[in-house]
Amino acid sequence: MGAQATQVNGQWTVTKAVMSRSARVLMDGLVRVPATSLPA
């Protein structure tokens, strides 16, 4: 994970955000949904 931010006139702005997953998880072929996203 990583991010890039710049400060212009005292205001911070995120210009880039990166999140990576392992190849094992990507090649698994399943969609993972957090339990908190599902209806009770």
N, CA, C and O atoms as a GROMACS GRO file, in nm:
protein
  160
    1MET      N    1   0.084  -0.116   0.000
    1MET     CA    2   0.000   0.000   0.000
    1MET      C    3   0.089   0.123   0.000
    1MET      O    4   0.201   0.122   0.050
    2GLY      N    5   0.038   0.227  -0.056
    2GLY     CA    6   0.114   0.350  -0.059
    2GLY      C    7   0.024   0.465  -0.102
    2GLY      O    8  -0.085   0.445  -0.155
    3ALA      N    9   0.074   0.583  -0.080
    3ALA     CA   10  -0.001   0.702  -0.120
    3ALA      C   11   0.096   0.814  -0.148
    3ALA      O   12   0.208   0.818  -0.097
    4GLN      N   13   0.051   0.904  -0.230
    4GLN     CA   14   0.129   1.024  -0.261
    4GLN      C   15   0.039   1.144  -0.241
    4GLN      O   16  -0.074   1.148  -0.291
    5ALA      N   17   0.088   1.241  -0.168
    5ALA     CA   18   0.010   1.362  -0.142
    5ALA      C   19   0.098   1.484  -0.166
    5ALA      O   20   0.219   1.480  -0.145
    6THR      N   21   0.035   1.590  -0.208
    6THR     CA   22   0.107   1.715  -0.228
    6THR      C   23   0.036   1.826  -0.148
    6THR      O   24  -0.085   1.822  -0.126
    7GLN      N   25   0.115   1.922  -0.108
    7GLN     CA   26   0.060   2.035  -0.034
    7GLN      C   27   0.071   2.159  -0.120
    7GLN      O   28   0.180   2.198  -0.162
    8VAL      N   29  -0.043   2.221  -0.148
    8VAL     CA   30  -0.048   2.342  -0.229
    8VAL      C   31  -0.124   2.447  -0.151
    8VAL      O   32  -0.240   2.427  -0.114
    9ASN      N   33  -0.059   2.559  -0.127
    9ASN     CA   34  -0.121   2.669  -0.051
    9ASN      C   35  -0.175   2.623   0.084
    9ASN      O   36  -0.282   2.667   0.127
   10GLY      N   37  -0.101   2.535   0.150
   10GLY     CA   38  -0.140   2.488   0.282
   10GLY      C   39  -0.247   2.380   0.282
   10GLY      O   40  -0.289   2.336   0.389
   11GLN      N   41  -0.292   2.337   0.164
   11GLN     CA   42  -0.397   2.236   0.153
   11GLN      C   43  -0.337   2.105   0.100
   11GLN      O   44  -0.273   2.104  -0.005
   12TRP      N   45  -0.357   1.995   0.173
   12TRP     CA   46  -0.307   1.865   0.130
   12TRP      C   47  -0.406   1.800   0.035
   12TRP      O   48  -0.527   1.803   0.058
   13THR      N   49  -0.354   1.742  -0.072
   13THR     CA   50  -0.436   1.671  -0.169
   13THR      C   51  -0.369   1.538  -0.202
   13THR      O   52  -0.250   1.534  -0.232
   14VAL      N   53  -0.446   1.430  -0.195
   14VAL     CA   54  -0.394   1.299  -0.233
   14VAL      C   55  -0.395   1.291  -0.385
   14VAL      O   56  -0.499   1.309  -0.448
   15THR      N   57  -0.277   1.265  -0.443
   15THR     CA   58  -0.267   1.259  -0.589
   15THR      C   59  -0.256   1.116  -0.640
   15THR      O   60  -0.276   1.090  -0.759
   16LYS      N   61  -0.224   1.023  -0.550
   16LYS     CA   62  -0.210   0.883  -0.593
   16LYS      C   63  -0.229   0.793  -0.473
   16LYS      O   64  -0.175   0.820  -0.366
   17ALA      N   65  -0.305   0.685  -0.491
   17ALA     CA   66  -0.322   0.585  -0.386
   17ALA      C   67  -0.308   0.447  -0.451
   17ALA      O   68  -0.365   0.421  -0.557
   18VAL      N   69  -0.232   0.360  -0.386
   18VAL     CA   70  -0.206   0.227  -0.441
   18VAL      C   71  -0.232   0.123  -0.334
   18VAL      O   72  -0.188   0.135  -0.220
   19MET      N   73  -0.306   0.019  -0.374
   19MET     CA   74  -0.328  -0.094  -0.285
   19MET      C   75  -0.306  -0.220  -0.365
   19MET      O   76  -0.362  -0.235  -0.474
   20SER      N   77  -0.227  -0.310  -0.314
   20SER     CA   78  -0.199  -0.431  -0.388
   20SER      C   79  -0.250  -0.553  -0.314
   20SER      O   80  -0.263  -0.552  -0.192
   21ARG      N   81  -0.278  -0.658  -0.389
   21ARG     CA   82  -0.321  -0.785  -0.333
   21ARG      C   83  -0.219  -0.890  -0.377
   21ARG      O   84  -0.154  -0.873  -0.480
   22SER      N   85  -0.206  -0.994  -0.302
   22SER     CA   86  -0.113  -1.100  -0.342
   22SER      C   87  -0.168  -1.174  -0.464
   22SER      O   88  -0.290  -1.181  -0.483
   23ALA      N   89  -0.080  -1.227  -0.546
   23ALA     CA   90  -0.122  -1.301  -0.665
   23ALA      C   91  -0.205  -1.423  -0.625
   23ALA      O   92  -0.296  -1.462  -0.698
   24ARG      N   93  -0.176  -1.482  -0.511
   24ARG     CA   94  -0.252  -1.600  -0.467
   24ARG      C   95  -0.399  -1.564  -0.451
   24ARG      O   96  -0.486  -1.640  -0.495
   25VAL      N   97  -0.426  -1.451  -0.389
   25VAL     CA   98  -0.566  -1.410  -0.369
   25VAL      C   99  -0.630  -1.373  -0.502
   25VAL      O  100  -0.746  -1.406  -0.525
   26LEU      N  101  -0.557  -1.306  -0.589
   26LEU     CA  102  -0.614  -1.267  -0.718
   26LEU      C  103  -0.644  -1.388  -0.806
   26LEU      O  104  -0.745  -1.391  -0.875
   27MET      N  105  -0.556  -1.486  -0.804
   27MET     CA  106  -0.572  -1.603  -0.889
   27MET      C  107  -0.665  -1.708  -0.829
   27MET      O  108  -0.692  -1.810  -0.892
   28ASP      N  109  -0.715  -1.684  -0.710
   28ASP     CA  110  -0.804  -1.777  -0.643
   28ASP      C  111  -0.936  -1.792  -0.718
   28ASP      O  112  -0.996  -1.899  -0.717
   29GLY      N  113  -0.980  -1.685  -0.784
   29GLY     CA  114  -1.103  -1.691  -0.862
   29GLY      C  115  -1.230  -1.667  -0.782
   29GLY      O  116  -1.340  -1.688  -0.833
   30LEU      N  117  -1.218  -1.624  -0.658
   30LEU     CA  118  -1.334  -1.597  -0.574
   30LEU      C  119  -1.346  -1.447  -0.548
   30LEU      O  120  -1.248  -1.373  -0.551
   31VAL      N  121  -1.468  -1.404  -0.523
   31VAL     CA  122  -1.492  -1.266  -0.483
   31VAL      C  123  -1.510  -1.265  -0.334
   31VAL      O  124  -1.593  -1.339  -0.280
   32ARG      N  125  -1.435  -1.183  -0.266
   32ARG     CA  126  -1.443  -1.176  -0.119
   32ARG      C  127  -1.520  -1.049  -0.080
   32ARG      O  128  -1.487  -0.938  -0.122
   33VAL      N  129  -1.623  -1.069   0.001
   33VAL     CA  130  -1.707  -0.958   0.047
   33VAL      C  131  -1.703  -0.958   0.199
   33VAL      O  132  -1.731  -1.061   0.260
   34PRO      N  133  -1.668  -0.845   0.262
   34PRO     CA  134  -1.666  -0.841   0.408
   34PRO      C  135  -1.804  -0.874   0.466
   34PRO      O  136  -1.906  -0.830   0.413
   35ALA      N  137  -1.807  -0.950   0.573
   35ALA     CA  138  -1.932  -0.990   0.636
   35ALA      C  139  -2.015  -0.868   0.678
   35ALA      O  140  -2.138  -0.874   0.679
   36THR      N  141  -1.948  -0.759   0.713
   36THR     CA  142  -2.021  -0.640   0.756
   36THR      C  143  -2.098  -0.574   0.639
   36THR      O  144  -2.182  -0.487   0.662
   37SER      N  145  -2.069  -0.614   0.515
   37SER     CA  146  -2.139  -0.560   0.399
   37SER      C  147  -2.267  -0.635   0.366
   37SER      O  148  -2.348  -0.589   0.285
   38LEU      N  149  -2.285  -0.752   0.428
   38LEU     CA  150  -2.401  -0.835   0.400
   38LEU      C  151  -2.516  -0.802   0.494
   38LEU      O  152  -2.493  -0.763   0.609
   39PRO      N  153  -2.641  -0.818   0.446
   39PRO     CA  154  -2.756  -0.791   0.534
   39PRO      C  155  -2.759  -0.894   0.648
   39PRO      O  156  -2.715  -1.007   0.632
   40ALA      N  157  -2.812  -0.852   0.760
   40ALA     CA  158  -2.817  -0.941   0.879
   40ALA      C  159  -2.916  -1.053   0.862
   40ALA      O  160  -2.932  -1.135   0.952
   0.00000   0.00000   0.00000
